[in-house]
Amino acid sequence: MDMSGSNVQVQVISTAEEFTLLQAEWDDLYERAEAPRLSQSFEWLRYVWETLALPAGGRLFCIAIRRSGRLVLAWPMVIARHKRLWTVATSLGSPEDYAADLLVDNSLARTELAAAAWRTLCDRCRADFVHLERVRTDSLLHHVLAEGGARTVAIQPSPFLNWDRYEDWHAYWKSRGKTFPSNVDRKHRRLSELGELSFEIATDPQRYREMVEWTFRRKEEWLVRKGMTYSSSVGSARYMSFLTNASSRVNTFGQVIGFALLLDDKIIATQISLLNPHMTENIHIAYDFAYARFSPGLLLDRYVLQWAFERGIAYDFHFGTDDRKRALGNANCDVVTSNYYRTAWAWVYEYLRLCRNAQLARRLRRWAGAPSPS
């Protein structure tokens, strides 16, 4: 394939052996890309493939584009069965990742390369449809999907925080308004009356594992309190094992890190995050419900955000929103879930999805006592 007179080759990688051979090239491309996330690193993706995707029966479909023999684009996908009826091509990643953006050499015509990768996926993936969850609207991938005819099926906010406009930490904290900071400070003082508060960063793999296990015990308790029976990650032994061991498997371009708030050396709140030199992504939070009146998760937020500020590291709250994210964040990037249908059988899925959504909407209107649309 020729693009702009350059010698460009497109390869689809479908075996673990071929994928492993990409590591040196991928690492080099990662360093040439524009602000890549830790979840785009080869080390993270290989770990996801070996621990989550392959044991679940996924088939690798990784697009590699080279220009004059040099890797200039990498896009890792996996093909799997959905509800035993449809084959689906989706992003290679963990349940809490954004859809992996295309990793592209920042010095080249990125849009042209991305369009070639999208055509390759649509033409050769042999799946009924492409399903990409949580694509950031500021990503190259979102641009490709918008141009390529993908259908948007869900939109969520994804708040984040950068430090460009603040001279110091106090300027940021004051910018959150008058009531919110004073309430957080008051809860901190009240909790301090019960014992000594301290902030811990887990750098030792064993301590990090302890934080992950504590986090998931609290999340399981939270599900029980809410009467919920499903979570994409909580309760999954495979995902628990994946996350517990991630700190010892991923450490070249960043790391998976644990933060904790302690009261007299006892953990009462945690955050599990992906960290690289320019960003920390919060993927899990938890707190001890016995201290709920003090908002220990919010108190831990303040410690973590100040730690990030001192290092000039942007903070990504990840998708979804709640009062905490609205109060602390200063920017937002929506994330979009999209489908692209390749076969007639895939359109059956879309028809059933729309019928199911319409039925749910009618139930909600009846529950709310609202009249049905005419």
C-alpha positions as CSV (number, residue, x, y, z in Angstrom):
1,M,0.0,0.0,0.0
2,D,1.3,3.5,-1.0
3,M,0.4,6.7,0.9
4,S,1.8,10.0,-0.1
5,G,4.5,8.4,-2.1
6,S,6.0,6.6,0.9
7,N,6.6,2.9,1.2
8,V,4.0,1.8,3.7
9,Q,3.2,-1.8,4.7
10,V,0.2,-3.0,6.7
11,Q,0.5,-6.2,8.7
12,V,-2.2,-8.0,10.8
13,I,-0.7,-9.9,13.7
14,S,-2.8,-12.8,15.0
15,T,-0.4,-15.0,17.0
16,A,1.2,-14.5,20.4
17,E,4.6,-15.2,18.9
18,E,4.3,-12.4,16.3
19,F,3.0,-10.1,18.9
20,T,5.9,-10.7,21.3
21,L,8.4,-10.0,18.5
22,L,6.9,-6.5,18.3
23,Q,8.1,-5.3,21.7
24,A,11.3,-3.5,20.8
25,E,9.6,-1.7,17.8
26,W,6.5,-0.9,20.0
27,D,8.6,0.5,22.8
28,D,10.4,2.7,20.3
29,L,7.1,3.9,18.8
30,Y,5.7,4.6,22.3
31,E,8.5,7.0,22.9
32,R,7.8,8.8,19.6
33,A,4.0,9.1,20.2
34,E,2.3,12.1,21.6
35,A,1.6,11.7,25.4
36,P,0.6,8.0,25.3
37,R,-1.1,6.4,28.2
38,L,0.3,3.6,30.2
39,S,-2.4,1.3,28.9
40,Q,-1.0,1.9,25.4
41,S,2.4,0.5,26.3
42,F,3.4,-3.0,25.0
43,E,4.2,-4.2,28.5
44,W,0.6,-3.4,29.7
45,L,-1.0,-4.8,26.6
46,R,0.9,-8.1,26.6
47,Y,0.0,-8.5,30.2
48,V,-3.7,-7.9,29.4
49,W,-3.5,-10.4,26.5
50,E,-1.9,-13.2,28.5
51,T,-3.9,-12.7,31.7
52,L,-7.4,-11.6,30.5
53,A,-8.1,-11.8,26.8
54,L,-6.5,-15.1,25.9
55,P,-7.9,-17.1,28.8
56,A,-11.3,-15.7,27.9
57,G,-11.1,-17.2,24.4
58,G,-10.1,-14.0,22.5
59,R,-8.3,-14.0,19.2
60,L,-5.6,-11.4,18.6
61,F,-6.0,-8.9,15.8
62,C,-3.3,-6.4,16.0
63,I,-2.7,-3.9,13.2
64,A,0.9,-2.8,12.6
65,I,1.8,-0.3,9.9
66,R,5.4,0.3,8.9
67,R,6.9,3.0,6.8
68,S,10.2,2.2,5.1
69,G,10.4,-0.8,7.5
70,R,9.9,1.3,10.7
71,L,6.8,0.8,12.9
72,V,4.7,4.0,12.7
73,L,1.3,2.7,13.9
74,A,0.1,0.0,16.3
75,W,-3.5,-0.8,17.1
76,P,-4.2,-3.8,19.3
77,M,-7.6,-5.5,19.0
78,V,-9.1,-8.8,20.1
79,I,-12.0,-10.8,18.5
80,A,-14.3,-12.7,20.8
81,R,-17.8,-14.2,21.1
82,H,-20.6,-12.0,22.4
83,K,-23.5,-13.8,24.0
84,R,-22.4,-16.9,22.0
85,L,-24.2,-15.5,18.9
86,W,-22.0,-12.7,17.5
87,T,-18.3,-12.3,16.9
88,V,-17.1,-8.9,18.0
89,A,-13.8,-7.0,17.5
90,T,-13.0,-4.9,20.5
91,S,-10.1,-3.0,22.0
92,L,-7.4,-5.0,23.8
93,G,-7.5,-3.7,27.4
94,S,-8.7,-4.3,30.9
95,P,-12.3,-3.7,32.0
96,E,-11.4,-0.3,33.4
97,D,-9.4,1.0,30.4
98,Y,-10.4,3.5,27.9
99,A,-10.6,2.0,24.4
100,A,-6.9,1.8,23.4
101,D,-6.2,4.7,21.0
102,L,-4.1,4.1,18.0
103,L,-0.4,4.5,18.9
104,V,1.1,6.6,16.1
105,D,4.4,8.3,15.3
106,N,3.7,11.9,16.1
107,S,6.0,13.2,13.3
108,L,3.9,11.7,10.5
109,A,0.5,12.2,8.9
110,R,-1.4,10.6,11.8
111,T,-4.9,10.9,10.3
112,E,-3.9,9.2,7.1
113,L,-2.3,6.3,8.9
114,A,-5.3,6.0,11.2
115,A,-7.6,5.8,8.2
116,A,-5.5,3.0,6.7
117,A,-5.7,1.1,10.0
118,W,-9.5,1.5,10.2
119,R,-9.9,0.3,6.6
120,T,-7.8,-2.8,7.5
121,L,-9.9,-3.5,10.5
122,C,-13.2,-3.2,8.6
123,D,-12.0,-5.3,5.6
124,R,-10.1,-8.1,7.4
125,C,-11.2,-8.6,11.0
126,R,-14.0,-11.2,10.1
127,A,-16.1,-10.2,13.0
128,D,-19.9,-9.4,12.9
129,F,-19.3,-6.0,14.3
130,V,-16.7,-3.7,15.9
131,H,-17.5,-2.6,19.5
132,L,-15.3,0.1,21.1
133,E,-16.1,1.1,24.7
134,R,-15.2,4.5,26.1
135,V,-13.4,6.1,23.2
136,R,-12.2,9.6,24.3
137,T,-13.5,12.3,22.0
138,D,-10.1,14.0,22.1
139,S,-8.5,10.9,20.6
140,L,-7.4,10.0,17.1
141,L,-9.6,6.9,17.3
142,H,-12.7,9.0,17.8
143,H,-11.9,11.0,14.7
144,V,-11.5,7.7,12.7
145,L,-14.8,6.3,14.0
146,A,-16.7,9.5,13.2
147,E,-15.4,9.5,9.7
148,G,-15.8,5.7,9.3
149,G,-19.6,5.4,9.9
150,A,-19.6,3.9,13.4
151,R,-22.8,4.3,15.5
152,T,-22.7,6.0,18.9
153,V,-24.5,3.9,21.4
154,A,-23.5,5.6,24.7
155,I,-21.8,8.7,25.9
156,Q,-20.3,9.3,29.4
157,P,-18.4,12.3,30.9
158,S,-14.8,11.7,31.8
159,P,-13.5,14.5,34.1
160,F,-9.9,15.3,34.6
161,L,-7.7,17.9,36.2
162,N,-4.6,19.8,34.9
163,W,-2.6,22.4,36.7
164,D,-1.8,24.9,34.0
165,R,-3.8,27.8,35.5
166,Y,-2.6,27.5,39.1
167,E,0.4,29.1,40.6
168,D,0.4,26.9,43.7
169,W,-1.6,24.3,45.5
170,H,-3.5,26.8,47.5
171,A,-4.6,28.6,44.4
172,Y,-6.2,25.4,43.1
173,W,-7.8,24.6,46.4
174,K,-9.3,28.0,46.7
175,S,-10.6,27.7,43.1
176,R,-13.0,24.9,44.3
177,G,-15.2,27.5,45.9
178,K,-15.8,28.5,49.5
179,T,-18.1,25.8,50.9
180,F,-16.4,22.6,49.4
181,P,-12.8,23.2,50.6
182,S,-14.0,24.3,54.1
183,N,-16.2,21.2,54.4
184,V,-13.3,18.9,53.4
185,D,-10.9,20.6,55.8
186,R,-13.5,20.4,58.6
187,K,-13.9,16.6,58.0
188,H,-10.1,16.2,58.1
189,R,-9.9,17.9,61.5
190,R,-12.8,15.8,62.9
191,L,-11.2,12.6,61.7
192,S,-7.8,13.6,63.0
193,E,-9.4,13.8,66.5
194,L,-9.8,10.0,66.4
195,G,-6.1,9.3,65.7
196,E,-3.1,10.0,63.6
197,L,-3.8,10.4,59.9
198,S,-1.2,9.5,57.3
199,F,-0.8,9.2,53.6
200,E,0.9,6.2,52.0
201,I,2.1,5.4,48.5
202,A,2.6,1.7,47.8
203,T,5.9,1.2,46.1
204,D,6.6,-2.3,47.4
205,P,4.7,-5.0,45.4
206,Q,3.6,-6.8,48.5
207,R,2.1,-3.6,50.1
208,Y,0.5,-2.7,46.7
209,R,-1.2,-6.2,46.7
210,E,-2.5,-5.6,50.2
211,M,-4.1,-2.4,49.0
212,V,-5.7,-4.0,46.0
213,E,-7.1,-6.8,48.1
214,W,-8.4,-4.3,50.7
215,T,-10.0,-2.2,47.9
216,F,-11.9,-5.2,46.4
217,R,-13.2,-6.4,49.8
218,R,-14.7,-2.9,50.3
219,K,-16.1,-2.9,46.8
220,E,-17.8,-6.2,47.4
221,E,-19.3,-4.9,50.6
222,W,-20.5,-1.8,48.7
223,L,-22.3,-4.1,46.1
224,V,-24.1,-6.0,48.8
225,R,-25.2,-2.7,50.5
226,K,-26.5,-1.5,47.1
227,G,-28.2,-4.8,46.3
228,M,-26.2,-5.1,43.1
229,T,-25.2,-8.4,41.6
230,Y,-23.0,-7.4,38.7
231,S,-19.8,-5.5,38.1
232,S,-17.4,-5.6,35.2
233,S,-14.5,-6.2,37.5
234,V,-15.5,-6.8,41.2
235,G,-16.0,-10.5,41.9
236,S,-13.9,-11.6,38.9
237,A,-11.1,-13.8,40.2
238,R,-9.3,-13.4,36.8
239,Y,-9.3,-9.6,37.0
240,M,-8.4,-9.6,40.7
241,S,-5.3,-11.7,39.9
242,F,-4.5,-9.4,37.0
243,L,-4.6,-6.2,39.0
244,T,-3.0,-7.7,42.1
245,N,0.1,-8.7,40.1
246,A,0.2,-5.7,37.8
247,S,2.8,-3.7,39.8
248,S,5.4,-6.4,39.3
249,R,4.6,-6.9,35.6
250,V,4.4,-3.3,34.4
251,N,7.2,-0.9,35.2
252,T,9.0,0.2,32.0
253,F,7.1,3.3,31.0
254,G,5.1,3.7,34.2
255,Q,3.5,1.6,36.9
256,V,0.3,0.6,38.7
257,I,0.3,2.3,42.0
258,G,-1.7,2.3,45.3
259,F,-2.5,5.3,47.5
260,A,-4.0,5.0,50.9
261,L,-5.3,7.1,53.8
262,L,-4.4,5.5,57.2
263,L,-5.8,6.2,60.6
264,D,-3.4,5.0,63.3
265,D,-1.7,2.8,60.5
266,K,-5.0,1.2,59.6
267,I,-6.2,1.7,56.0
268,I,-9.5,3.5,55.7
269,A,-9.5,4.6,52.0
270,T,-7.6,3.6,48.9
271,Q,-7.0,4.5,45.2
272,I,-5.5,2.3,42.6
273,S,-4.1,4.2,39.7
274,L,-2.1,3.9,36.4
275,L,0.9,6.3,36.6
276,N,3.3,7.5,33.9
277,P,5.5,10.7,33.9
278,H,2.7,13.0,32.7
279,M,-0.5,11.5,34.1
280,T,-2.1,9.4,36.8
281,E,-5.4,7.6,35.9
282,N,-7.6,6.7,38.9
283,I,-9.2,3.3,38.1
284,H,-10.5,2.2,41.5
285,I,-11.4,3.9,44.8
286,A,-12.7,2.4,48.0
287,Y,-13.2,3.4,51.7
288,D,-14.2,1.9,55.0
289,F,-17.9,2.5,55.4
290,A,-17.5,2.8,59.2
291,Y,-15.9,6.2,58.6
292,A,-18.3,7.3,55.8
293,R,-19.4,10.4,57.7
294,F,-15.9,11.8,57.4
295,S,-15.7,11.2,53.6
296,P,-12.3,9.4,53.8
297,G,-12.2,8.9,50.0
298,L,-12.5,12.6,49.5
299,L,-9.8,13.3,52.1
300,L,-7.5,10.8,50.3
301,D,-8.3,12.7,47.0
302,R,-6.8,15.8,48.5
303,Y,-3.6,14.1,49.5
304,V,-3.3,12.4,46.0
305,L,-4.1,15.6,44.1
306,Q,-1.6,17.6,46.1
307,W,1.0,14.9,45.4
308,A,0.2,15.1,41.7
309,F,0.3,18.9,41.7
310,E,3.8,18.9,43.2
311,R,5.0,16.7,40.3
312,G,3.1,18.5,37.6
313,I,1.2,15.3,36.7
314,A,-2.3,15.7,35.3
315,Y,-5.0,13.7,37.1
316,D,-7.7,11.7,35.2
317,F,-10.7,10.7,37.3
318,H,-11.8,8.3,34.5
319,F,-15.3,7.9,33.0
320,G,-18.5,8.4,34.9
321,T,-19.3,11.3,37.2
322,D,-20.3,11.9,40.7
323,D,-20.2,14.8,43.2
324,R,-16.5,14.2,44.0
325,K,-15.4,14.4,40.3
326,R,-17.5,17.5,39.6
327,A,-16.1,19.3,42.7
328,L,-12.5,18.5,42.1
329,G,-12.1,18.4,38.3
330,N,-11.6,21.4,36.1
331,A,-12.1,19.9,32.6
332,N,-14.0,17.1,30.9
333,C,-13.6,14.9,27.9
334,D,-16.7,12.8,26.9
335,V,-16.1,9.1,26.2
336,V,-18.2,7.4,23.5
337,T,-19.1,3.8,23.0
338,S,-19.5,3.0,19.3
339,N,-20.5,0.1,17.2
340,Y,-19.7,-0.6,13.5
341,Y,-21.8,-3.3,11.9
342,R,-20.1,-5.5,9.2
343,T,-22.7,-8.2,8.6
344,A,-26.5,-8.6,8.3
345,W,-26.4,-10.7,11.5
346,A,-24.8,-7.7,13.3
347,W,-27.8,-5.5,12.3
348,V,-30.0,-8.0,14.0
349,Y,-28.0,-7.2,17.2
350,E,-28.6,-3.5,16.6
351,Y,-32.4,-4.1,16.1
352,L,-32.6,-6.1,19.4
353,R,-30.5,-3.4,21.2
354,L,-32.9,-0.7,20.1
355,C,-36.0,-2.7,21.0
356,R,-34.5,-3.4,24.5
357,N,-33.7,0.3,25.0
358,A,-37.2,1.3,23.9
359,Q,-38.7,-1.2,26.3
360,L,-36.6,0.0,29.2
361,A,-37.6,3.6,28.4
362,R,-41.3,2.7,28.6
363,R,-40.7,1.0,31.9
364,L,-39.0,4.1,33.3
365,R,-41.8,6.4,32.1
366,R,-44.4,4.2,33.7
367,W,-42.3,4.1,36.9
368,A,-42.0,7.9,36.9
369,G,-45.7,8.4,36.1
370,A,-44.9,10.3,32.9
371,P,-47.1,10.0,29.8
372,S,-45.9,8.0,26.9
373,P,-45.0,9.9,23.8
374,S,-47.7,10.0,21.2
